[in-house]
Amino acid sequence: MRKYLLLVLLSACALSQAFGQATAVPARPLTHPAWIEQGNIYEVNVRQYTPEGTLNAFAKHLDRLKAMGVETLWFMPLNPISKVGRKGSLGSYYAVADYTKLNPEFGTMADWQRLVKAAHAKGLKVIIDWVPNHTGADNRWLAQHPGFFVKNKEGQPAVAFDWDDTKQLDYKNPEMQDSMIAAMRYWVKSSDIDGFRCDVAWNVPASFWRRAIPTLRQGKNLFMLAEGDSAYLPQSGFDAVYPWHMFHAMEKVAAGKRPATALDSIWREQQAKYPKGTIQLYFTSNHDENSWNKADYGSFPGRVHAPFAVFTQTMGNGVPLIYSGQEEPVLRPLKFFDKDPMAFGKYQRAKLYKTLLDLRKRNPALAADASFRKVHVGDDRTVYAYVREKAGKKVLVILNLSNKEQTISVKEKALQGKPYNLFMYTNEPLTSKPWKVEPWGYVVYEYGR
C-alpha cells in the first residue's frame, strides 16, 4: 500500500528490519504450492475493470484471460471501505471497514463465491489482497475492541503512518492476532480461495506470520505473497516477496540512468539476502506504481516496455505479474479513490503476453526454481543475456536494454545450433557469427523444441 507518501517507506523499512533482526531464524529451503512454480499472477482492479465495477461484470473476462495464459487472479481488497476520513468519492480499497464482509460496490458474497467457483472450473487460482497492518477509520473493531489498536499520545487509536483514513493495529494484543487469523480463515473456508497477497506485510511482526501462515495452511497449501522485501518475510513462511530494488533498478536502466549491469548487483544481493527458494514477484506495473508513479506508460514507455516485460516473465527465481489493463494497454494513471473505468478492445500486448505465458507454462526452464546464469553475448552495459535451465530444458534470453542497435555474438558452444526463436516461430541457425538487435529489442531461444 504505497499510496500517499512514499517517504514513509524510509522509516517503515527501518521498522521492518527491526522485526527481522529480532525474530530472524536460520535460512531454510522453501516449498511452494506446485501450481505457482511455473505460474503467473494477474492483478484485478475490480472497481476500474468494467463500467459496472462489479464481480459479475469482471466474470465475463475470465475466458479471455484464460486464453491469454493467465493462471492466478489476485483481487485487490474486496472488503467494505470506511466512510470516516474517506478519500475521494469511493475511498481507498485499503481502508477496511469490516474484514468478514464484501464491499457492496462489487456485489454480494454469493457473487464472489460464484466467481471463485467459475475461475476454479477454468483451472484458474484465486488469491485476495489482505490488509493486516491497519484498518479503516471506522472499522467495527474500533467500537467493539478498542484494545486492538495502537494509541496516540492523546490515548486515541493512532493513524497508520500518515494515512489519515486508517488506524494502526496493535500486534502486541494476542486477541487481535487471533481475530485477524480468524478473519483470514473465514475467506478460505467460505470461498475456497488459494492464498493471500498481504499488504504492508513488512510492518507486521514475524511472530504473527509464524502463527498465522501455518494455521491458514491447515487443510490447504495456500500461496502467500508479501508486499515487502525484508528477509524475515520468507523466513516466516511467505512464498514470495516484492523485489523493489530490482524494480527500481529496471526503471533506471529504462531511463538510461544506469547500465544493464546494475541488474546484476541487485540479483546478487537478492541471492544473498533471502532463503533458498524465495520467489520474486517481477512486474513492470501494479496498482500503486500505475496510480502514483507513471507505470508502465511513463517508466517503461512505448518500445521500452517489451524487453522489460520479457525480463519479468523469464528472470530467475521469479513469478511474473501483469496488472489490469496492461494487455490493452491502458496508458494512464487509474484514479485510486474514484470511479475511472478502463476500456478494453485493442489488446495490443495480449499476443506478447500470451507467447511468454505459454512458454513459461510448458517449459520447466522458466520455473521459479530453475537455474539462472548470465552469459556474455555483447556489450554488457547495454545487452542483458541469461540462460535458464531445468529438467533437460534450456532457454536463452537476450535483451537490448538501450536505445541503440547492438551487436550480438553467441560464442558459447553449448548455446549454438538451431534453437527455436520464440517470436520468429522457427528454428534458426545460431553461431558465433555477429548479428544485430534493434534498440529495445529482445530474442528468446528455446532449446530442444
Secondary structure by P-SEA (a helix, b strand, c coil): cccccccaaaaaaaaaaaaaaaccccbbbbbccccccccbbbbbccccccccccccccccaaaaaaaacccbbbbcccccccccccccccccccccccccccccccccaaaaaaaaaaaaaabbbbbbbbbcccccccccccccccccbbbccccccccccccccbbbbbcccaaaaaaaaaaaaaaaaacccccccccccccccaaaaaacccccccccbbbbbbccccaaaaaaccccccaaaaaaaaaaaaacccccaaaaaaaaaaaaccccccccccccccccccccccccccccccaaaaaaaaaaaccccbbbbbccccccccccccccccbbbbbbccccaaaaaaaaaaaaacccccccccccccccccccccccccccccccbbbbbbbccccbbbbbbbcccccccccccccccbbbbbccbbbbbcccbbbbbbccc
